[in-house]
Amino acid sequence: MSFLYHTLFFDPLYNVLILLFKVLPWADAGVIIILLTILVRLIIYPLSRKAVLTQVKMAEIGPDLARIKEKYKDRAEEQAKMTLALYREKGVNPFSGILVIIIQIPIIFALYQIFLHFPEVNSSLLYSFVTTPDHINTVFLGVLDITAKSVALALLAAVSTFFQFQLSMKGQTQPKGNSFGDNLTRSMQTQMKYFFPVIVFFISYSISGAIALYWLTTNLFSIIQELVVRRKIKTT
């Protein structure tokens, strides 16, 4: 498992990061992290785009799902069959967004390990065609040392997380019933909307400004991507 993690995530991210410093010697660490984040988001773009499309479709079929739930509320097996039939009819895979989340977990963990000792460069981890840069400027835009903790970046990461979640839930109807499942769904949505940004703030602040900047860039990319995808859907 460790071999796969290093082969697929840690080593490639580490080497791309160092390579960017060599290719763009004028760029500071903050600019490099933004570029690295954009590269990562472009790589997983097909999956994240599919997740956005699924969110939009789930919002569209929300009233149909509510009718099925009400009609078969005392017949769980029939309700499940009709729900699956609706998903097939509309071409919706409600679990498509989970893959994007699963992929991002090792990426965030790898970046955490990378920035834990940043800007120190471990040459033993570099590929043969990647060399150690002569100098790494860690002061973002000449103002902020991103190797240190940053309240401002952590707060921006948290706020952007809130708006990103707000946008992703746009058009989706909350369950109005009083069943355990409905209450659990409402509770989960509320926690994701308000508590997750708080968690993002504390994680971003406790590690370094580098992680906060990565999270902020990721959220901004996701917000722009979702707005573009939703606009394209409306115009087609």
N, C-alpha and C positions, 0 to 999 in steps of 0.2 A: 504493500500500500504506500509506504514511504517512497519507494522507487517511482511509482506512478505519479505521485504528488510532485516530486522534484522534476521528473521528466516532462510532465505536461503543464505544470503551473509555475513552480518556483524558479527553476533554472531559466526557462524562456523569458519570464517577466524580468528577472534580474539582468539577464544579458541584453535584452532590448533596452532596459533603462540605462545601462552603462554605455551601450552602443549609441544611444541618442546623445549622450554627453560628448562622445567622440565626434559624431557627425555634426553636432550643433554646439561647438565650444563656446559660442557667445551666449547661449541660453542658460538661465539660472535653473535651480532645481525645481522651482514651482512651475515654470514653463514646461520643463521636461515631464513632470508628473501629469500636467494637463494633456500633453501630447500622448503620453503612454495610456492615459485613461481613454482618450478618444480612440486610439488604436484598439484597445480591448473592447470598447463598445461597438466599434465597426465590425470586429470579428464575430461578436455574438448578436449582431444586428438582425440576421434572419430569424433567430429564435425570439428576440425581444419584440420584433415587429409582429410576429405571429401571436405573441402574448397580448399585445395591444388589440389586435383584431378580435381575439377571443373575448376580451373585456367589453368591446363595443357590441359584439354579437350577444353576449350574455345580458347586457343591458336591454337590447332589443327584444329578447325573448322573455324578459322578466315577467311581464303580465301573463304570458302563456304558462310559465312555471308556477306562478301564483294560483292560476285557475286549476292546474293539475293537482297542486298541493291541497287546495280546498275541496276539490271533487273527490279525491281519494285519500282524505285525511285519516280515515279509519282503516285503510287497506294499504299498508306500507309496501307490500310486494308489488301491487298493481301500480302504486305511485312511482316506484323505482323504474318499472318497465316503461311507463308512459314518458317519464323524464328522459330516459335513455333514447327512446324513440324520437323525442323532440330534438335531442342533441344530434342524432343521426340525420334527421330531416333537414336541420338548419346548418349542418356541417360544423358543429361546435365541439371542441375538445376542452372541457373546463379545467383540465390539468396541464394544459400546454405552458402556462406561466410558471409552473413549479420548476421546470427544467432550467429556466433562466435563473431562478433563485438558487438552485442546487449548484449551478456552475459558478455563480458569484461567490459562494461561501469559500471554496479553496483559493479563489483569486484574492479576496479580502484578507484571508489568513496569510497567504504568501506575501502580500504587500506589508502586512503587519510585521512579519519576520524581517523583510528587507529593510523597512524604515526603522526598525528597532536599533540597528547599528549604523544607520545612514548618518554621514556620508562615507564612512569607512568602506573600502572596496576589498572584497575577498577574491583575489585573483585566481584562487584554485577553483572557483565556481564558473569562471569565464570560459566560453567556447574558444577554440583555437584562433578564430578570426576576430575576436573581441579583445581589445587591450585596455589597460587601466588608463582613464583620462588623467591628464596632467593636473587639472584643477577642477573642483566642483564648488560652484557658488551656491550656497544654500539660502541666500537672502532673496526672497521672492520680490521681484520688481524693485529691488533696492530698498525695501521697507521692512519685510517680515522674514525672520529666520524660521523656515518651516520645519527645522529639526526640533524646535522648541514647542511647548504647548501654546496654543492660540485660542483664546476665548472667542475672538471675532470669527475665525474660520469655523470653529466648532458650532457657533450659533448659526452661521450661514448654512452649514451642512444640515443642521436640525430643521431650520425654517424651510429650506428647499425640499427636505424629506416630507414635511407636512403638505406642501403644495403639490408635490409629485403624487402623493397618495390621494389627495383631494381630486386631482385631475383623473387619476386612474379609476376612481369610483364614480366619476361623472355619469349620470344617466342610469345608474344602478339603483333599484328600489330596495329598501330595507324590508326584511320580513316583518309583518305586522301581527303575526299570531303570538300566542302566549305559551306555545309548546317549548320544551327544553331546547330543541334544535333552533327554534327562532330566537330564543333568548341568548343562546350561545353565539349565534351568528352576529346578532346585534352587539353583543359584548366584545367579540373579537374585532369587529369593524371599528368600534370606538377605541379599543386599546391600540390598534394599529394606527389609527388616525392621530391620537394624542400622546400615547405613551411611547410609541416607537421613535418619534423625533427626539424625545427626551433621552432615550437610550442612545441614539445616534450622537447626541451632544456629549454625553459623558464618555462614550467610547472614543470619539474623535478628540476630545480634550485630553483624556488620560494618556493617549499614545503620543501623538505629535500633530503639528500642523500639516504634515505631509498626508496623513490619513484623512484629516478633515478636508483638505483640498481635493483629494481623490473622490471622496464621497460627494462633495459639492459639485464637482465637474460631472460625475456620474448622474446626479439628480438633474442637473441642467440639461445634459444630453438627453435624458429620458423624457423630460418635459417637452423639449423641442421635437423629439421624435414622435411623441404621442400627438402633439398638436398637428404635425404634418400628416401623420397617418389618418387621423380623424378627419382632417380637411379633405384628403384624397377620397375617403369613403363617401363624404357628403357630395362630392362633385362627380362621382361615378354613378 
